Amino acid sequence: MRARDRRTAHRAPEPSYVALARTGELARRAERALELLGPVCRVCPRRCRVDRRRDERSICHVGRRAIVASAFPHHGEEDPLRGWAGSGTIFLAGCNLRCVFCQNFEISWQVQGAEVPAEGLAELMLELQARGCHNINWVTPEHVVPQLLEALAIAAERGLRLPIVYNTSSYDSEESLALLDGVVDIYMPDLKLWSVERARRYLRRPDYPQVARRSILEMHRQVGPLRLDERGLAVRGVLLRHLVMPGLLDETEAILRWVAAELGPETYLNLMGQYRPEGLVLGGDYPEIARRPSRDELVRAVELALSLGLRRLDPGSLAMLAWAHR
């Protein structure tokens, strides 16, 4: 049997949310999640004093309906997600952080996209499944968990059977994560910064490090380390990301030490080297991070991870090391 035929014949394990949908629990979770929208929004840790049920908006600039920037099979994600057919990525506009270096400034800060009701979101997921994608990848979902659960309940009833990837900054609320327990199979959190001072300066949220660490521990409790099937595709677990930033190697080191101690050597880790000056950094107010990370910084980040026993590195991270030693 040819490799392509084997892939076609493979029967993937059923995602966790399907069982919840059969019992009606997924629909009940969606109803409880919608209650987080108001009268005081509790979807994310900001707890903004707006009623998003009435389409009021605050820092994320999103009201009752989610705003979608794009949806497509993404071939640039990590190997276990993209496979050969792509990760079914839905880029959600708006954000509950204000990263001054935001690499998706137009989507997150300027909220470029179209409002999509639950039925429309469900159809997007089903279309990505029909195109052969390996999973449904919610990018920047922290502020629209209720809308996504509402849509997922509809999509599951209509035959969605792909695992859900929750692709997050990790600035998530405890209430939202509790509702996602048993719904999300693959968490892909980003752990951006370690110190309160840098989080205040670069993310404009001094509580980010504490919230992110708490959130990642809860995600790990729910799904454990990343598991792959025989084809190398992610089926369940945590895939952790960290963007290496210029001049902030001490932040990277603190994060890696925490990961090694709290999550352990089975953690699948992607150390990303694609930082470039974007967003407000281009205005000249943050000269210390107005450059790309150096070759030495990227090498040191990977070497630190390996020295701490974190050897489940994404091939992209190891490629940085090989490139730097050429």
Short mmCIF file of the C-alpha atoms (twelve columns), coordinates in Angstrom:
data_MODEL
# 
_entry.id   MODEL 
# 
loop_
_atom_site.group_PDB 
_atom_site.id 
_atom_site.type_symbol 
_atom_site.label_atom_id 
_atom_site.label_alt_id 
_atom_site.label_comp_id 
_atom_site.label_asym_id 
_atom_site.label_seq_id 
_atom_site.Cartn_x 
_atom_site.Cartn_y 
_atom_site.Cartn_z 
_atom_site.pdbx_PDB_model_num 
ATOM 1   C CA . MET A 1   0.000   0.000  0.000  1 
ATOM 2   C CA . ARG A 2   1.370   3.400  -0.954 1 
ATOM 3   C CA . ALA A 3   2.009   6.029  1.760  1 
ATOM 4   C CA . ARG A 4   -0.857  8.153  0.479  1 
ATOM 5   C CA . ASP A 5   -3.236  5.169  0.684  1 
ATOM 6   C CA . ARG A 6   -2.126  4.379  4.225  1 
ATOM 7   C CA . ARG A 7   -2.858  7.959  5.257  1 
ATOM 8   C CA . THR A 8   -6.289  7.780  3.690  1 
ATOM 9   C CA . ALA A 9   -7.061  4.454  5.345  1 
ATOM 10  C CA . HIS A 10  -5.949  5.564  8.826  1 
ATOM 11  C CA . ARG A 11  -8.749  6.068  11.324 1 
ATOM 12  C CA . ALA A 12  -7.921  8.886  13.716 1 
ATOM 13  C CA . PRO A 13  -9.062  8.734  17.348 1 
ATOM 14  C CA . GLU A 14  -12.290 10.562 18.065 1 
ATOM 15  C CA . PRO A 15  -11.792 14.054 19.530 1 
ATOM 16  C CA . SER A 16  -12.915 14.536 23.125 1 
ATOM 17  C CA . TYR A 17  -15.686 17.014 22.327 1 
ATOM 18  C CA . VAL A 18  -17.610 14.467 20.231 1 
ATOM 19  C CA . ALA A 19  -18.610 12.470 23.316 1 
ATOM 20  C CA . LEU A 20  -19.667 15.703 25.030 1 
ATOM 21  C CA . ALA A 21  -21.773 16.602 21.999 1 
ATOM 22  C CA . ARG A 22  -23.598 13.241 22.075 1 
ATOM 23  C CA . THR A 23  -24.698 13.756 25.681 1 
ATOM 24  C CA . GLY A 24  -25.665 17.407 25.201 1 
ATOM 25  C CA . GLU A 25  -22.871 18.556 27.515 1 
ATOM 26  C CA . LEU A 26  -21.111 20.518 24.758 1 
ATOM 27  C CA . ALA A 27  -24.234 22.612 24.147 1 
ATOM 28  C CA . ARG A 28  -24.569 23.167 27.901 1 
ATOM 29  C CA . ARG A 29  -20.935 24.277 28.080 1 
ATOM 30  C CA . ALA A 30  -21.624 26.772 25.279 1 
ATOM 31  C CA . GLU A 31  -24.606 28.169 27.186 1 
ATOM 32  C CA . ARG A 32  -22.541 28.591 30.349 1 
ATOM 33  C CA . ALA A 33  -19.745 30.197 28.354 1 
ATOM 34  C CA . LEU A 34  -22.103 32.772 26.862 1 
ATOM 35  C CA . GLU A 35  -22.949 33.873 30.406 1 
ATOM 36  C CA . LEU A 36  -19.316 34.990 30.757 1 
ATOM 37  C CA . LEU A 37  -19.928 37.760 28.186 1 
ATOM 38  C CA . GLY A 38  -21.914 39.925 30.599 1 
ATOM 39  C CA . PRO A 39  -23.163 41.915 32.345 1 
ATOM 40  C CA . VAL A 40  -19.451 42.202 33.251 1 
ATOM 41  C CA . CYS A 41  -17.280 40.285 30.798 1 
ATOM 42  C CA . ARG A 42  -15.382 37.427 32.475 1 
ATOM 43  C CA . VAL A 43  -14.090 35.681 29.365 1 
ATOM 44  C CA . CYS A 44  -10.465 36.682 30.004 1 
ATOM 45  C CA . PRO A 45  -8.508  37.862 33.078 1 
ATOM 46  C CA . ARG A 46  -9.141  41.540 32.337 1 
ATOM 47  C CA . ARG A 47  -12.780 41.286 33.459 1 
ATOM 48  C CA . CYS A 48  -13.723 44.403 31.498 1 
ATOM 49  C CA . ARG A 49  -16.768 46.312 32.690 1 
ATOM 50  C CA . VAL A 50  -18.760 45.833 29.483 1 
ATOM 51  C CA . ASP A 51  -21.725 43.663 28.542 1 
ATOM 52  C CA . ARG A 52  -20.656 41.922 25.372 1 
ATOM 53  C CA . ARG A 53  -24.029 40.179 25.169 1 
ATOM 54  C CA . ARG A 54  -25.290 43.632 24.184 1 
ATOM 55  C CA . ASP A 55  -22.383 44.062 21.767 1 
ATOM 56  C CA . GLU A 56  -20.488 46.411 24.075 1 
ATOM 57  C CA . ARG A 57  -16.722 46.358 23.515 1 
ATOM 58  C CA . SER A 58  -13.529 47.033 25.396 1 
ATOM 59  C CA . ILE A 59  -9.824  46.325 24.894 1 
ATOM 60  C CA . CYS A 60  -10.311 43.351 22.518 1 
ATOM 61  C CA . HIS A 61  -12.777 45.353 20.344 1 
ATOM 62  C CA . VAL A 62  -14.997 42.288 19.932 1 
ATOM 63  C CA . GLY A 63  -18.626 42.219 21.028 1 
ATOM 64  C CA . ARG A 64  -21.245 39.495 20.760 1 
ATOM 65  C CA . ARG A 65  -19.896 37.964 17.545 1 
ATOM 66  C CA . ALA A 66  -16.392 36.761 16.815 1 
ATOM 67  C CA . ILE A 67  -14.421 38.563 14.115 1 
ATOM 68  C CA . VAL A 68  -12.578 36.316 11.660 1 
ATOM 69  C CA . ALA A 69  -9.565  37.632 9.762  1 
ATOM 70  C CA . SER A 70  -8.979  34.495 7.667  1 
ATOM 71  C CA . ALA A 71  -9.496  30.731 7.539  1 
ATOM 72  C CA . PHE A 72  -7.348  28.376 5.468  1 
ATOM 73  C CA . PRO A 73  -5.184  25.217 5.528  1 
ATOM 74  C CA . HIS A 74  -1.983  26.469 7.179  1 
ATOM 75  C CA . HIS A 75  1.209   24.767 6.009  1 
ATOM 76  C CA . GLY A 76  3.520   26.890 8.174  1 
ATOM 77  C CA . GLU A 77  2.621   25.518 11.592 1 
ATOM 78  C CA . GLU A 78  4.652   22.956 13.545 1 
ATOM 79  C CA . ASP A 79  5.153   19.565 11.866 1 
ATOM 80  C CA . PRO A 80  2.708   17.638 14.112 1 
ATOM 81  C CA . LEU A 81  -0.067  20.088 13.212 1 
ATOM 82  C CA . ARG A 82  0.443   20.814 9.541  1 
ATOM 83  C CA . GLY A 83  1.174   17.250 8.387  1 
ATOM 84  C CA . TRP A 84  0.778   17.049 4.599  1 
ATOM 85  C CA . ALA A 85  -2.700  18.620 4.269  1 
ATOM 86  C CA . GLY A 86  -2.332  21.614 6.578  1 
ATOM 87  C CA . SER A 87  -3.757  22.787 9.885  1 
ATOM 88  C CA . GLY A 88  -7.275  24.188 9.498  1 
ATOM 89  C CA . THR A 89  -6.476  27.618 10.856 1 
ATOM 90  C CA . ILE A 90  -9.030  30.262 11.830 1 
ATOM 91  C CA . PHE A 91  -7.357  33.595 12.627 1 
ATOM 92  C CA . LEU A 92  -9.565  35.431 15.114 1 
ATOM 93  C CA . ALA A 93  -9.254  39.214 15.108 1 
ATOM 94  C CA . GLY A 94  -8.816  41.269 18.262 1 
ATOM 95  C CA . CYS A 95  -6.728  40.389 21.293 1 
ATOM 96  C CA . ASN A 96  -6.755  40.803 25.070 1 
ATOM 97  C CA . LEU A 97  -3.049  41.741 25.153 1 
ATOM 98  C CA . ARG A 98  -1.280  44.775 23.757 1 
ATOM 99  C CA . CYS A 99  2.124   43.396 22.759 1 
ATOM 100 C CA . VAL A 100 4.097   46.345 21.421 1 
ATOM 101 C CA . PHE A 101 5.996   44.000 19.079 1 
ATOM 102 C CA . CYS A 102 2.854   42.226 17.790 1 
ATOM 103 C CA . GLN A 103 3.665   40.190 14.683 1 
ATOM 104 C CA . ASN A 104 -0.016  40.296 13.599 1 
ATOM 105 C CA . PHE A 105 -0.650  43.982 14.279 1 
ATOM 106 C CA . GLU A 106 -3.374  44.447 11.651 1 
ATOM 107 C CA . ILE A 107 -5.372  41.509 12.979 1 
ATOM 108 C CA . SER A 108 -4.859  41.882 16.726 1 
ATOM 109 C CA . TRP A 109 -4.618  45.656 17.211 1 
ATOM 110 C CA . GLN A 110 -6.524  46.985 14.200 1 
ATOM 111 C CA . VAL A 111 -9.079  44.131 14.290 1 
ATOM 112 C CA . GLN A 112 -9.252  43.649 10.533 1 
ATOM 113 C CA . GLY A 113 -11.808 40.999 9.618  1 
ATOM 114 C CA . ALA A 114 -15.509 40.264 9.365  1 
ATOM 115 C CA . GLU A 115 -18.029 39.539 12.102 1 
ATOM 116 C CA . VAL A 116 -19.200 35.948 11.844 1 
ATOM 117 C CA . PRO A 117 -22.174 34.439 13.723 1 
ATOM 118 C CA . ALA A 118 -22.031 30.974 15.291 1 
ATOM 119 C CA . GLU A 119 -23.538 29.306 12.216 1 
ATOM 120 C CA . GLY A 120 -20.891 30.882 10.019 1 
ATOM 121 C CA . LEU A 121 -18.061 29.808 12.319 1 
ATOM 122 C CA . ALA A 122 -19.401 26.265 12.307 1 
ATOM 123 C CA . GLU A 123 -19.465 26.281 8.514  1 
ATOM 124 C CA . LEU A 124 -15.860 27.474 8.382  1 
ATOM 125 C CA . MET A 125 -14.786 24.528 10.529 1 
ATOM 126 C CA . LEU A 126 -16.723 22.063 8.386  1 
ATOM 127 C CA . GLU A 127 -15.252 23.534 5.187  1 
ATOM 128 C CA . LEU A 128 -11.720 23.115 6.533  1 
ATOM 129 C CA . GLN A 129 -12.538 19.508 7.397  1 
ATOM 130 C CA . ALA A 130 -13.867 18.969 3.877  1 
ATOM 131 C CA . ARG A 131 -10.581 20.323 2.487  1 
ATOM 132 C CA . GLY A 132 -8.702  17.555 4.290  1 
ATOM 133 C CA . CYS A 133 -7.123  19.531 7.150  1 
ATOM 134 C CA . HIS A 134 -5.810  17.516 10.088 1 
ATOM 135 C CA . ASN A 135 -7.263  19.730 12.832 1 
ATOM 136 C CA . ILE A 136 -9.126  22.958 13.540 1 
ATOM 137 C CA . ASN A 137 -6.698  25.578 14.801 1 
ATOM 138 C CA . TRP A 138 -8.208  28.509 16.729 1 
ATOM 139 C CA . VAL A 139 -5.627  31.312 16.691 1 
ATOM 140 C CA . THR A 140 -5.975  34.016 19.390 1 
ATOM 141 C CA . PRO A 141 -9.122  32.515 20.943 1 
ATOM 142 C CA . GLU A 142 -8.768  33.822 24.515 1 
ATOM 143 C CA . HIS A 143 -11.373 36.591 24.166 1 
ATOM 144 C CA . VAL A 144 -13.938 34.606 22.116 1 
ATOM 145 C CA . VAL A 145 -14.194 31.265 23.944 1 
ATOM 146 C CA . PRO A 146 -18.014 31.555 24.274 1 
ATOM 147 C CA . GLN A 147 -18.478 32.234 20.567 1 
ATOM 148 C CA . LEU A 148 -16.181 29.334 19.632 1 
ATOM 149 C CA . LEU A 149 -17.945 26.862 21.912 1 
ATOM 150 C CA . GLU A 150 -21.300 28.004 20.550 1 
ATOM 151 C CA . ALA A 151 -20.071 27.323 17.005 1 
ATOM 152 C CA . LEU A 152 -18.379 24.036 17.906 1 
ATOM 153 C CA . ALA A 153 -21.622 22.632 19.315 1 
ATOM 154 C CA . ILE A 154 -23.281 23.307 15.945 1 
ATOM 155 C CA . ALA A 155 -20.353 21.950 13.933 1 
ATOM 156 C CA . ALA A 156 -20.130 18.750 15.990 1 
ATOM 157 C CA . GLU A 157 -23.833 18.101 15.432 1 
ATOM 158 C CA . ARG A 158 -23.220 18.467 11.690 1 
ATOM 159 C CA . GLY A 159 -20.308 16.044 11.585 1 
ATOM 160 C CA . LEU A 160 -17.128 17.832 12.635 1 
ATOM 161 C CA . ARG A 161 -14.639 15.207 13.806 1 
ATOM 162 C CA . LEU A 162 -11.264 16.987 13.798 1 
ATOM 163 C CA . PRO A 163 -9.288  17.701 16.979 1 
ATOM 164 C CA . ILE A 164 -9.342  21.293 18.217 1 
ATOM 165 C CA . VAL A 165 -6.066  23.192 18.585 1 
ATOM 166 C CA . TYR A 166 -6.279  26.043 21.091 1 
ATOM 167 C CA . ASN A 167 -3.511  28.407 19.894 1 
ATOM 168 C CA . THR A 168 -3.176  30.949 22.697 1 
ATOM 169 C CA . SER A 169 -1.004  33.659 24.252 1 
ATOM 170 C CA . SER A 170 -1.821  31.923 27.574 1 
ATOM 171 C CA . TYR A 171 -3.538  35.035 28.928 1 
ATOM 172 C CA . ASP A 172 -6.626  32.938 29.650 1 
ATOM 173 C CA . SER A 173 -9.167  33.012 32.456 1 
ATOM 174 C CA . GLU A 174 -9.709  30.115 34.816 1 
ATOM 175 C CA . GLU A 175 -13.425 30.145 33.953 1 
ATOM 176 C CA . SER A 176 -12.783 29.749 30.236 1 
ATOM 177 C CA . LEU A 177 -10.231 26.972 30.700 1 
ATOM 178 C CA . ALA A 178 -12.630 25.068 32.951 1 
ATOM 179 C CA . LEU A 179 -15.235 25.113 30.188 1 
ATOM 180 C CA . LEU A 180 -12.652 23.854 27.673 1 
ATOM 181 C CA . ASP A 181 -11.732 20.830 29.793 1 
ATOM 182 C CA . GLY A 182 -12.660 17.781 27.725 1 
ATOM 183 C CA . VAL A 183 -13.275 19.949 24.656 1 
ATOM 184 C CA . VAL A 184 -9.751  20.864 23.528 1 
ATOM 185 C CA . ASP A 185 -7.407  17.990 22.701 1 
ATOM 186 C CA . ILE A 186 -4.343  20.026 21.719 1 
ATOM 187 C CA . TYR A 187 -3.286  23.164 23.557 1 
ATOM 188 C CA . MET A 188 -0.641  25.335 21.894 1 
ATOM 189 C CA . PRO A 189 0.226   28.028 24.464 1 
ATOM 190 C CA . ASP A 190 2.860   30.694 24.012 1 
ATOM 191 C CA . LEU A 191 4.899   31.641 27.077 1 
ATOM 192 C CA . LYS A 192 6.133   35.092 26.122 1 
ATOM 193 C CA . LEU A 193 7.866   36.684 29.103 1 
ATOM 194 C CA . TRP A 194 8.841   35.766 32.646 1 
ATOM 195 C CA . SER A 195 9.275   39.019 34.564 1 
ATOM 196 C CA . VAL A 196 6.616   41.469 35.684 1 
ATOM 197 C CA . GLU A 197 8.706   44.447 34.549 1 
ATOM 198 C CA . ARG A 198 9.138   43.206 30.957 1 
ATOM 199 C CA . ALA A 199 5.504   42.106 30.778 1 
ATOM 200 C CA . ARG A 200 4.420   45.584 31.838 1 
ATOM 201 C CA . ARG A 201 6.663   47.239 29.243 1 
ATOM 202 C CA . TYR A 202 6.195   44.941 26.268 1 
ATOM 203 C CA . LEU A 203 2.758   43.334 26.796 1 
ATOM 204 C CA . ARG A 204 1.166   46.103 28.884 1 
ATOM 205 C CA . ARG A 205 -0.034  43.483 31.390 1 
ATOM 206 C CA . PRO A 206 2.163   43.086 34.486 1 
ATOM 207 C CA . ASP A 207 0.101   40.073 35.586 1 
ATOM 208 C CA . TYR A 208 0.822   38.185 32.348 1 
ATOM 209 C CA . PRO A 209 3.621   35.932 33.698 1 
ATOM 210 C CA . GLN A 210 1.549   34.744 36.672 1 
ATOM 211 C CA . VAL A 211 -1.599  34.204 34.616 1 
ATOM 212 C CA . ALA A 212 0.267   32.452 31.793 1 
ATOM 213 C CA . ARG A 213 2.069   30.022 34.088 1 
ATOM 214 C CA . ARG A 214 -1.172  29.174 35.878 1 
ATOM 215 C CA . SER A 215 -2.964  28.697 32.549 1 
ATOM 216 C CA . ILE A 216 -0.274  26.437 31.087 1 
ATOM 217 C CA . LEU A 217 -0.246  24.247 34.191 1 
ATOM 218 C CA . GLU A 218 -4.022  23.839 33.868 1 
ATOM 219 C CA . MET A 219 -3.732  22.983 30.174 1 
ATOM 220 C CA . HIS A 220 -1.083  20.397 31.008 1 
ATOM 221 C CA . ARG A 221 -3.296  18.962 33.753 1 
ATOM 222 C CA . GLN A 222 -6.125  18.557 31.257 1 
ATOM 223 C CA . VAL A 223 -4.271  16.907 28.360 1 
ATOM 224 C CA . GLY A 224 -0.686  16.082 29.450 1 
ATOM 225 C CA . PRO A 225 2.405   16.017 27.197 1 
ATOM 226 C CA . LEU A 226 1.920   16.023 23.429 1 
ATOM 227 C CA . ARG A 227 1.119   12.629 21.920 1 
ATOM 228 C CA . LEU A 228 1.590   11.811 18.237 1 
ATOM 229 C CA . ASP A 229 0.037   9.042  16.168 1 
ATOM 230 C CA . GLU A 230 1.991   6.688  13.929 1 
ATOM 231 C CA . ARG A 231 1.898   9.284  11.138 1 
ATOM 232 C CA . GLY A 232 3.508   11.941 13.329 1 
ATOM 233 C CA . LEU A 233 0.326   13.983 13.767 1 
ATOM 234 C CA . ALA A 234 -0.643  15.508 17.106 1 
ATOM 235 C CA . VAL A 235 -3.661  13.848 18.704 1 
ATOM 236 C CA . ARG A 236 -3.606  15.216 22.267 1 
ATOM 237 C CA . GLY A 237 -1.445  17.221 24.644 1 
ATOM 238 C CA . VAL A 238 0.443   20.486 25.069 1 
ATOM 239 C CA . LEU A 239 2.711   21.939 22.382 1 
ATOM 240 C CA . LEU A 240 4.521   24.864 24.006 1 
ATOM 241 C CA . ARG A 241 5.904   27.854 22.106 1 
ATOM 242 C CA . HIS A 242 8.359   30.558 23.096 1 
ATOM 243 C CA . LEU A 243 9.489   33.426 20.874 1 
ATOM 244 C CA . VAL A 244 13.172  34.241 21.391 1 
ATOM 245 C CA . MET A 245 13.514  38.022 21.583 1 
ATOM 246 C CA . PRO A 246 16.593  40.213 21.148 1 
ATOM 247 C CA . GLY A 247 18.394  41.099 24.364 1 
ATOM 248 C CA . LEU A 248 16.002  39.052 26.498 1 
ATOM 249 C CA . LEU A 249 17.858  35.773 26.805 1 
ATOM 250 C CA . ASP A 250 17.496  35.955 30.585 1 
ATOM 251 C CA . GLU A 251 13.718  35.784 30.078 1 
ATOM 252 C CA . THR A 252 14.156  32.739 27.846 1 
ATOM 253 C CA . GLU A 253 16.390  31.042 30.397 1 
ATOM 254 C CA . ALA A 254 13.929  31.612 33.255 1 
ATOM 255 C CA . ILE A 255 11.077  30.256 31.138 1 
ATOM 256 C CA . LEU A 256 13.024  27.156 30.082 1 
ATOM 257 C CA . ARG A 257 14.018  26.403 33.670 1 
ATOM 258 C CA . TRP A 258 10.380  26.617 34.733 1 
ATOM 259 C CA . VAL A 259 9.261   24.375 31.866 1 
ATOM 260 C CA . ALA A 260 11.874  21.753 32.735 1 
ATOM 261 C CA . ALA A 261 10.940  21.812 36.432 1 
ATOM 262 C CA . GLU A 262 7.136   22.066 36.195 1 
ATOM 263 C CA . LEU A 263 6.194   20.381 32.911 1 
ATOM 264 C CA . GLY A 264 9.132   18.008 32.539 1 
ATOM 265 C CA . PRO A 265 11.337  16.613 29.780 1 
ATOM 266 C CA . GLU A 266 8.391   15.196 27.798 1 
ATOM 267 C CA . THR A 267 7.312   18.737 26.893 1 
ATOM 268 C CA . TYR A 268 7.169   19.331 23.135 1 
ATOM 269 C CA . LEU A 269 8.749   22.754 22.689 1 
ATOM 270 C CA . ASN A 270 9.088   25.117 19.758 1 
ATOM 271 C CA . LEU A 271 11.688  27.835 20.298 1 
ATOM 272 C CA . MET A 272 10.790  30.327 17.595 1 
ATOM 273 C CA . GLY A 273 13.436  32.510 15.973 1 
ATOM 274 C CA . GLN A 274 11.285  34.583 13.624 1 
ATOM 275 C CA . TYR A 275 10.994  37.717 15.780 1 
ATOM 276 C CA . ARG A 276 11.246  40.929 13.778 1 
ATOM 277 C CA . PRO A 277 10.501  44.537 14.756 1 
ATOM 278 C CA . GLU A 278 6.804   45.126 14.153 1 
ATOM 279 C CA . GLY A 279 3.901   47.092 15.614 1 
ATOM 280 C CA . LEU A 280 4.814   49.945 17.944 1 
ATOM 281 C CA . VAL A 281 8.484   48.924 17.918 1 
ATOM 282 C CA . LEU A 282 8.716   50.400 14.428 1 
ATOM 283 C CA . GLY A 283 7.864   53.809 15.912 1 
ATOM 284 C CA . GLY A 284 11.199  53.991 17.725 1 
ATOM 285 C CA . ASP A 285 9.977   53.873 21.345 1 
ATOM 286 C CA . TYR A 286 11.497  50.453 22.054 1 
ATOM 287 C CA . PRO A 287 15.016  50.642 20.581 1 
ATOM 288 C CA . GLU A 288 16.299  47.773 22.725 1 
ATOM 289 C CA . ILE A 289 14.130  45.268 20.831 1 
ATOM 290 C CA . ALA A 290 14.233  46.991 17.430 1 
ATOM 291 C CA . ARG A 291 16.329  44.256 15.837 1 
ATOM 292 C CA . ARG A 292 16.164  40.575 15.076 1 
ATOM 293 C CA . PRO A 293 17.700  38.116 17.543 1 
ATOM 294 C CA . SER A 294 21.332  37.409 16.763 1 
ATOM 295 C CA . ARG A 295 22.631  34.051 15.658 1 
ATOM 296 C CA . ASP A 296 24.352  33.649 19.035 1 
ATOM 297 C CA . GLU A 297 21.097  34.346 20.904 1 
ATOM 298 C CA . LEU A 298 19.215  31.720 18.914 1 
ATOM 299 C CA . VAL A 299 21.961  29.141 19.415 1 
ATOM 300 C CA . ARG A 300 22.138  29.867 23.139 1 
ATOM 301 C CA . ALA A 301 18.365  29.445 23.519 1 
ATOM 302 C CA . VAL A 302 18.411  25.999 21.899 1 
ATOM 303 C CA . GLU A 303 21.512  24.938 23.830 1 
ATOM 304 C CA . LEU A 304 19.868  26.013 27.090 1 
ATOM 305 C CA . ALA A 305 16.818  23.881 26.362 1 
ATOM 306 C CA . LEU A 306 18.951  20.847 25.553 1 
ATOM 307 C CA . SER A 307 21.107  21.326 28.644 1 
ATOM 308 C CA . LEU A 308 17.955  21.335 30.809 1 
ATOM 309 C CA . GLY A 309 16.829  18.017 29.357 1 
ATOM 310 C CA . LEU A 310 14.189  19.523 27.046 1 
ATOM 311 C CA . ARG A 311 14.956  17.362 24.027 1 
ATOM 312 C CA . ARG A 312 11.513  17.197 22.399 1 
ATOM 313 C CA . LEU A 313 12.252  20.252 20.331 1 
ATOM 314 C CA . ASP A 314 10.329  21.042 17.173 1 
ATOM 315 C CA . PRO A 315 12.417  20.429 14.034 1 
ATOM 316 C CA . GLY A 316 12.269  24.176 13.359 1 
ATOM 317 C CA . SER A 317 14.117  24.841 16.618 1 
ATOM 318 C CA . LEU A 318 16.802  22.292 15.820 1 
ATOM 319 C CA . ALA A 319 17.080  23.746 12.312 1 
ATOM 320 C CA . MET A 320 18.037  27.082 13.897 1 
ATOM 321 C CA . LEU A 321 20.912  25.369 15.638 1 
ATOM 322 C CA . ALA A 322 22.069  23.654 12.439 1 
ATOM 323 C CA . TRP A 323 21.785  26.910 10.482 1 
ATOM 324 C CA . ALA A 324 23.754  28.843 13.069 1 
ATOM 325 C CA . HIS A 325 26.625  26.336 13.014 1 
ATOM 326 C CA . ARG A 326 27.025  26.382 9.227  1 
# 
